[in-house]
Amino acid sequence: MRRLAFLLVLLVTAGCTGSPDTRGPFPAGSELVRDAATSFAAVRSVHFAAGVNGVLPGFPLRLIEGDATLDGGGAATGTADVQDGEGHTKYRFTVRDGRVSTEAGTEPLPEMYAVGAFLGPSAGLKRLLDGVTDAKTEGRENVDGAAALRVGGRVPAAVAHGVLPQVTADVTVKVWVSADGPRRFARLWVQIPPPDEHLSPVMIELSLTRQNEPANLG
């Protein structure tokens, strides 16, 4: 689990403090996001890594990493770190046949966590990309060892809420798209406004690699 903690540091700092190469010209942000959404619609398997910085009521996830596929009705395996009262719990999980298995046992998987809720041509991540507005290309960066273009924008509350029900306001996003064609959706950073002005924004960063490669489900 030390790797998961290290991953969170990498993810959050990548989204917040990156200094891209701003020497253009660059393709329009709307064009990059549109092309990335189109290519991502055909992705059926992926290695994912996500970190959440901050507290989002009703969404206890802190860290998650693993592999997922739409094949066989949707399956995934990996490791997760979940907020549990004043502490947190780290465990391995396997998703198969609509159920999730951990060291504690097996139970039905909530629909919002199903592989098909996020991966696929009409699922959450594709809808989020389709909903990006005010897209502006901010520069070039390295993502997972490959050149990528960073696009900043916003996603309206209605779209964001449809992907993550806990979100009720417009969110700020940064989308990383592979610099070379075909354009590939490589990474996402989301900043969610706090429900109270005394709280800090919640930041979520998601990295997507090994797209359409055979999923390592153990």
SULWO-V313334 format. One record per residue. PHI is phi in whole degrees, -180 to 180 (none if undefined). Layout:
# SULWO-V313334
<<PHI> <PHI>>
This chain:
# SULWO-V313334
<<none> <-60> <-63> <-65> <-63> <-63> <-60> <-60> <-59> <-63> <-66> <-66> <-68> <-62> <-79> <-100> <-119> <-62> <-117> <-72> <-74> <-94> <-75> <-96> <-77> <-124> <-62> <-61> <-60> <-63> <-68> <-63> <-67> <-62> <-66> <-65> <-64> <-63> <-70> <-69> <-61> <-94> <-78> <-114> <-147> <-163> <-98> <-123> <-148> <-137> <-136> <-118> <-113> <120> <-111> <-116> <-51> <83> <-133> <-80> <-65> <-108> <-146> <-154> <-149> <172> <-125> <-141> <-145> <-82> <-61> <67> <84> <103> <-147> <-157> <-151> <169> <-128> <-141> <-128> <-122> <-63> <-139> <66> <-84> <-119> <-151> <-120> <-112> <-158> <-93> <-139> <-137> <-112> <-162> <55> <74> <-131> <-117> <-115> <-135> <-60> <-84> <135> <-123> <-150> <-60> <-89> <-56> <-57> <-67> <-103> <-67> <-56> <-68> <-77> <-119> <-111> <134> <-67> <-125> <-90> <-59> <-66> <-64> <-65> <-65> <-63> <-62> <-91> <-65> <-119> <52> <-70> <-138> <-72> <-99> <151> <-111> <-139> <-97> <-129> <53> <82> <-129> <-69> <-141> <-106> <-97> <-118> <-99> <-174> <-135> <-125> <-59> <-56> <-61> <-72> <-62> <-65> <-68> <-92> <-133> <-57> <-72> <-91> <-127> <-136> <-59> <-121> <-92> <-132> <-129> <-120> <-100> <-123> <-55> <-70> <-102> <-76> <-69> <-60> <-126> <-74> <-107> <-157> <-138> <-125> <-127> <-114> <-104> <-60> <-73> <-71> <-136> <-65> <-86> <-102> <-92> <-62> <-99> <-118> <-123> <-125> <-128> <-112> <-127> <-129> <49> <-70> <63> <-90> <-55> <-72> <-91> <-102> <76>>
